[in-house]
């Protein structure tokens, strides 16, 4: 009989962080599970390592060379037809499926009624979900994500938050979560730096709702995505692993403040894994899969005081000579900005972008994504002192072009970044692992492995991609 699979997408967490957590917390759920889980070290085959690239590769069983997804905001209709995501393949094969937060899952598919539940990712352009009652959460989730990209907003989207709280019980948000969240908001008054933990509480709320859907609908395949540990690692790796760097640009006070943040996010993850383990142990036909798509490792330990953002896209477009009907903004992970051009203006927009330089830092970083869509990425412009641009050799202040030099509240740079090595763990209570030796596989192997576990024949292109990736 085919298995049922719950896929926990623990973005970018490497073996080192998992094993450090187990060593520090020998009585944790992860410490109990890890010896029983079938361990794999995955290798991302993509030419560029970003979660919006490596997760489509894992979901589709082909690398970015084939699926060509490089960012959010792209038109995926042709790509989805050629290399559908794992959830599309399974639904088409008649497998009951639920999706919660997987990257590139917006917009809702036309056959969304064939899913048990469907909640798109936090970069969705709208709050549409299935069933529709979940839209109350998604409206709050999107509002919080938009407001708290690099710096966490001190405010709350009041209308969306009020609707969420009023419907908490029906959505599946537990009293324990509400109490935990209330305590955290009180902690923020005592220690304002803890506002960085709001990103994690969004995931805690989401996971409660996911568990309600999982328990009530019992899909044969369900996937849940979380970025909360990855976000903490990017920012606070230098605080957790200061010995990884030859040159260290942070103070002892900064390290003392943030050194436990990765562990704190892992503890929240451990609670999620505990609930999932109890689920699969109670229902004997389920397996729990934990995948990361890639990992992270140390880069450089440099404090970031300011970072350039394109805050006013309307001002930027007006200054370049484009009207409101000539463009639309697409969802993206800030500080990236995704713009789709209309009215045949793509080529002229490209020419205008080529003429923009940021102070003494060189050309404005941008890329054409195809289908008249462009990515503008000023995020690499950090600690800039001269707040002006050169546009066709004319000096223009940041504010006139819509840019802002934003102070970074935690002074955290990107002290860890992506590496190809990732994790896959499979927990089957009926067949626990007998060895701790990690099996080396390609990330492209994961999708065909899921298909096979569910009794679905993987498409031939998946098998061919996996064989090519492993050199066999």
C-alpha positions in Angstrom: 0.0 0.0 0.0 1.4 3.5 -0.9 2.6 5.7 2.0 1.2 9.1 2.8 3.7 11.9 3.1 3.9 15.1 5.2 6.7 17.3 3.8 8.1 19.9 6.2 10.0 22.4 4.2 12.6 23.7 6.6 14.2 26.3 4.4 18.1 26.3 4.2 18.8 24.6 7.5 22.1 22.7 7.3 23.2 19.5 9.1 25.4 21.6 11.4 22.5 23.6 12.9 20.4 20.4 13.4 23.2 18.5 15.1 24.2 21.4 17.3 20.6 21.7 18.5 20.4 18.0 19.3 23.7 18.3 21.2 22.4 21.2 23.2 18.9 19.8 23.8 19.3 16.0 24.2 15.7 15.7 25.4 14.2 17.5 22.4 11.9 15.9 19.9 14.6 16.2 17.2 17.1 14.4 19.5 14.5 11.6 19.8 13.7 11.4 16.1 17.0 11.9 14.5 18.4 8.4 15.2 15.2 6.9 13.8 15.1 9.0 10.6 16.6 8.0 7.3 19.3 10.7 6.8 20.3 12.2 3.4 22.7 15.0 2.5 21.2 16.7 -0.6 23.1 18.7 -3.2 21.5 21.5 -5.1 22.3 21.3 -8.8 21.3 24.8 -9.7 23.6 27.4 -11.3 22.4 30.0 -8.7 21.4 29.3 -5.1 18.3 31.1 -3.9 15.2 29.6 -2.3 13.0 30.8 -5.1 15.2 28.8 -7.4 16.2 25.7 -5.3 12.6 25.0 -4.1 11.2 24.9 -7.7 14.0 22.5 -8.5 13.1 20.3 -5.6 9.4 20.5 -6.3 9.7 19.9 -10.1 12.6 17.4 -10.2 14.7 19.5 -12.7 17.3 22.2 -12.2 17.0 25.9 -13.0 18.6 25.2 -16.4 15.2 23.6 -17.3 12.6 25.3 -15.2 14.2 28.8 -15.7 12.6 30.3 -12.5 14.9 33.0 -11.1 12.6 35.1 -9.0 9.0 35.9 -8.0 6.8 37.7 -10.4 7.6 35.6 -13.5 4.9 34.2 -15.7 5.0 30.5 -14.9 2.2 29.3 -17.1 4.5 27.7 -19.7 6.9 26.4 -17.0 4.1 24.8 -15.1 2.9 23.1 -18.2 6.4 21.7 -19.0 7.5 20.9 -15.5 4.6 21.0 -13.1 5.2 21.1 -9.3 4.9 18.0 -7.2 1.5 19.0 -5.9 0.1 19.6 -9.4 1.4 16.2 -10.5 -0.1 14.4 -7.5 -3.5 16.1 -7.8 -3.6 15.2 -11.5 -2.9 11.6 -10.5 -5.8 11.6 -8.1 -3.7 11.9 -4.9 -5.5 13.9 -2.1 -3.1 16.9 -1.6 -2.8 20.0 0.7 -0.4 22.9 0.1 0.6 25.5 2.7 3.1 28.2 1.9 5.2 26.4 -0.7 7.1 28.9 -2.8 5.7 29.8 -6.3 2.2 28.4 -5.3 0.4 31.6 -6.3 -2.0 32.1 -8.0 -4.5 29.4 -7.0 -4.7 26.7 -9.6 -7.9 26.5 -11.7 -8.7 23.1 -10.2 -8.2 24.3 -6.6 -11.4 22.5 -5.5 -9.5 19.2 -6.1 -7.2 20.0 -3.2 -7.9 19.4 0.4 -6.5 22.8 1.3 -4.4 25.4 -0.5 -2.6 28.4 1.0 -0.1 30.2 -1.3 3.3 31.6 -0.2 3.9 35.0 1.5 4.8 36.6 -1.8 1.3 36.1 -3.2 -0.3 39.1 -4.8 -3.6 38.4 -3.1 -5.0 36.6 -0.1 -7.0 34.0 -2.0 -7.0 30.6 -0.3 -8.9 27.3 -0.3 -11.1 26.9 1.7 -11.9 30.6 1.7 -12.1 30.8 5.5 -8.3 30.6 5.5 -8.1 34.0 3.8 -8.5 35.7 7.2 -5.1 34.3 8.1 -3.5 35.0 4.7 -4.6 38.6 4.8 -2.8 39.1 8.1 0.2 37.0 7.0 0.7 39.1 3.8 0.3 42.4 5.6 2.9 41.4 8.2 5.4 40.1 5.6 5.1 43.3 3.5 5.7 45.5 6.6 8.6 43.5 8.1 11.0 42.5 5.3 14.4 43.8 6.6 13.3 45.7 9.6 10.4 44.3 11.7 7.6 46.8 11.9 6.6 47.8 15.4 2.9 48.1 14.3 0.2 45.5 13.5 -2.3 45.5 10.7 -5.2 46.1 13.0 -8.1 45.1 10.8 -6.4 41.9 9.7 -5.2 41.1 13.2 -8.6 41.7 14.7 -10.2 39.4 12.2 -7.6 36.7 12.8 -8.0 36.8 16.6 -11.8 36.8 16.3 -11.6 33.6 14.2 -8.6 32.0 15.9 -10.4 29.0 17.3 -12.2 28.2 14.1 -8.9 28.5 12.2 -7.1 26.1 14.6 -4.9 28.6 16.4 -4.5 27.1 19.9 -4.9 28.9 23.2 -1.2 28.0 24.0 -0.1 29.9 20.9 -2.2 32.9 21.8 -0.7 32.9 25.3 2.8 32.5 23.9 2.2 35.4 21.5 0.8 37.6 24.2 3.8 37.0 26.4 6.1 37.9 23.5 4.4 41.2 22.9 4.9 42.0 26.5 8.5 41.0 26.2 9.0 43.5 23.4 8.2 46.3 25.8 10.9 45.1 28.1 13.4 44.2 25.4 12.6 46.0 22.1 15.2 44.0 20.2 13.0 40.9 20.5 10.8 42.4 17.8 12.9 40.3 15.4 11.0 37.3 16.7 7.7 38.4 15.1 8.8 36.7 11.9 8.8 33.4 13.7 5.5 34.0 15.4 3.9 34.3 11.9 5.1 30.8 11.3 3.8 29.6 14.6 0.3 30.9 13.8 0.5 29.4 10.3 1.6 26.0 11.6 -1.4 25.8 14.0 -3.7 26.4 11.0 -1.8 23.9 8.9 -2.2 21.2 11.6 -6.0 21.9 11.8 -6.2 21.3 8.0 -4.0 18.3 8.2 -6.0 16.7 11.0 -9.4 17.5 9.5 -8.7 16.6 5.8 -6.1 13.9 6.0 -4.5 14.4 2.6 -2.2 11.7 1.2 0.4 14.4 0.6 0.7 17.8 2.4 3.5 20.3 2.4 4.3 23.2 4.8 7.0 25.8 4.2 8.9 27.8 6.9 11.7 30.3 6.5 12.0 31.3 10.2 15.2 29.5 11.0 16.8 30.5 7.6 16.0 34.1 8.3 17.6 33.9 11.7 20.7 32.2 10.3 21.3 34.8 7.7 21.2 37.6 10.3 22.7 35.9 13.4 25.1 33.2 12.3 28.0 35.5 13.4 26.5 35.7 16.9 26.1 31.9 17.1 29.3 30.9 15.4 31.8 33.9 15.9 34.8 31.6 15.5 33.9 31.0 11.8 35.4 34.3 10.7 38.9 35.6 10.3 37.7 39.2 10.6 34.9 40.0 13.0 33.1 43.3 12.8 30.5 43.0 15.6 30.8 44.0 19.2 30.6 41.7 22.2 27.3 43.4 23.1 25.8 42.5 19.8 26.9 38.9 20.1 25.5 38.7 23.6 22.2 40.0 22.5 21.7 37.7 19.5 23.8 34.6 20.1 20.7 32.5 21.1 18.4 33.5 18.3 19.1 30.6 16.0 18.6 28.2 18.9 15.4 30.0 19.8 14.0 29.6 16.3 15.1 25.9 16.2 13.2 25.4 19.5 10.0 26.6 17.8 10.8 24.3 14.9 11.2 21.4 17.4 7.7 22.0 18.7 6.3 21.8 15.2 8.2 18.5 14.6 6.9 17.2 17.9 3.3 17.7 16.7 4.0 16.2 13.3 5.7 13.2 14.8 2.7 12.6 17.1 0.5 12.8 14.0 2.4 10.2 11.9 2.9 7.9 15.0 -0.9 7.9 15.6 -1.8 7.4 12.0 0.3 4.4 10.9 0.3 5.1 7.1 2.0 8.4 7.2 5.7 9.4 6.9 7.3 12.7 7.9 9.8 14.1 5.4 12.0 17.1 6.4 13.7 18.9 3.5 15.8 22.1 3.3 16.6 22.4 -0.5 20.1 23.6 0.4 22.0 24.9 3.4 23.8 27.9 4.8 27.4 28.6 6.0 29.4 31.6 7.2 30.2 34.5 4.8 31.5 37.6 6.5 30.9 39.3 9.8 30.3 42.9 8.9 27.8 45.2 10.7 25.3 46.9 8.5 24.1 50.2 9.6 22.1 51.2 6.6 20.7 49.6 3.4 19.3 51.1 0.3 15.6 50.4 -0.5 13.5 51.5 -3.4 10.7 52.8 -1.2 8.6 54.8 -3.7 8.3 52.8 -6.9 5.8 55.4 -8.3 8.3 58.2 -7.9 11.0 56.1 -9.5 8.9 55.3 -12.5 7.6 58.9 -12.9 11.2 60.2 -12.8 12.1 57.8 -15.6 9.2 59.0 -17.7 6.6 56.2 -17.3 3.0 56.6 -16.4 0.8 54.5 -14.0 -0.6 52.5 -17.0 2.9 51.6 -18.2 3.8 49.3 -15.3 2.6 47.2 -12.4 4.5 46.0 -9.3 4.7 42.3 -8.5 5.3 40.7 -5.1 8.9 40.2 -4.2 11.2 39.7 -1.2 12.5 43.1 -0.3 14.8 44.8 -1.0 14.1 43.3 -4.4 11.4 45.1 -6.5 9.7 43.3 -9.4 8.1 45.4 -12.1 6.2 44.2 -15.1 6.1 46.7 -18.0 3.1 47.3 -20.2 2.2 49.2 -23.4 5.4 48.1 -25.2 7.6 50.1 -22.8 9.9 47.2 -21.8 12.8 48.2 -24.1 12.7 51.8 -23.2 12.6 50.9 -19.5 15.7 48.7 -20.0 17.5 51.6 -21.6 16.6 53.9 -18.7 17.8 51.4 -16.1 21.2 51.2 -17.8 21.7 54.9 -17.2 21.3 54.8 -13.4 24.3 54.7 -11.0 24.1 54.8 -7.2 26.5 57.3 -5.7 30.0 55.8 -5.9 28.8 52.2 -5.9 28.3 51.8 -9.6 25.3 50.8 -11.8 22.0 50.1 -10.2 21.7 46.2 -9.9 18.8 45.0 -12.1 17.9 42.0 -14.3 15.4 41.3 -17.0 13.3 38.2 -16.1 11.5 37.7 -19.4 7.9 38.5 -20.4 8.6 42.2 -19.8 9.3 41.6 -16.1 12.3 43.2 -14.4 14.0 42.8 -11.0 15.6 45.9 -9.4 17.8 44.9 -6.5 19.5 47.7 -4.5 20.0 45.4 -1.4 23.7 45.0 -2.0 24.1 48.7 -1.4 24.9 48.9 2.3 26.4 51.6 4.5 26.1 54.1 1.6 27.1 57.6 2.7 26.4 59.7 -0.4 22.6 59.6 -0.9 22.3 60.5 -4.5 22.1 58.8 -7.9 23.5 59.6 -11.3 20.8 59.3 -13.9 22.2 59.9 -17.4 25.0 61.7 -15.7 22.6 64.0 -13.8 23.0 64.1 -10.0 19.6 63.3 -8.4 19.0 63.0 -4.6 17.8 59.6 -3.4 14.4 60.9 -2.3 13.6 62.4 -5.7 14.1 58.9 -7.3 12.2 57.0 -4.6 15.2 55.6 -2.8 15.8 55.6 0.9 18.9 54.8 2.9 17.3 52.8 5.7 18.8 52.3 9.2 18.9 48.6 10.0 17.5 47.9 13.5 19.6 44.9 14.4 22.8 45.9 12.5 22.9 42.4 11.1 24.5 41.8 7.8 24.3 38.6 5.8 26.8 36.6 7.9 25.6 33.3 6.4 24.6 32.5 2.9 23.6 29.6 0.7 25.6 26.5 0.1 24.5 23.5 -2.1 24.5 21.0 0.7 21.1 20.5 2.3 19.2 17.9 4.3 16.5 15.3 3.7 15.2 13.3 6.7 12.5 10.6 6.4 10.7 9.4 9.5 8.6 6.3 9.2 7.6 5.0 12.6 7.0 1.6 11.1 10.5 1.4 9.7 13.0 3.3 11.7 16.4 3.9 10.4 19.1 1.4 11.3 22.1 3.7 10.6 23.2 7.3 11.0 25.2 7.3 7.8 24.1 10.0 5.5 23.2 9.0 1.9 24.4 11.5 -0.7 21.7 12.4 -3.2 20.7 15.3 -5.5 18.0 17.7 -4.6 16.4 16.6 -7.9 15.9 13.1 -6.4 13.4 14.3 -3.9 10.4 14.8 -6.2 10.6 11.4 -7.8 11.2 9.9 -4.4 7.9 11.5 -3.2 6.1 10.2 -6.3 7.3 6.7 -5.7 6.4 6.8 -2.0 2.8 7.7 -3.0 2.6 5.1 -5.8 2.8 7.6 -8.6 5.2 7.0 -11.5 7.6 10.0 -11.8 7.7 11.7 -15.2 10.6 10.6 -17.3 12.2 14.0 -17.3 12.5 13.8 -13.5 14.3 10.5 -13.7 16.6 11.8 -16.4 17.4 15.0 -14.5 18.2 13.0 -11.3 20.4 10.6 -13.2 22.3 13.5 -14.9 22.8 15.3 -11.6 24.3 12.2 -10.0 26.5 11.5 -13.0 25.0 8.1 -13.7 
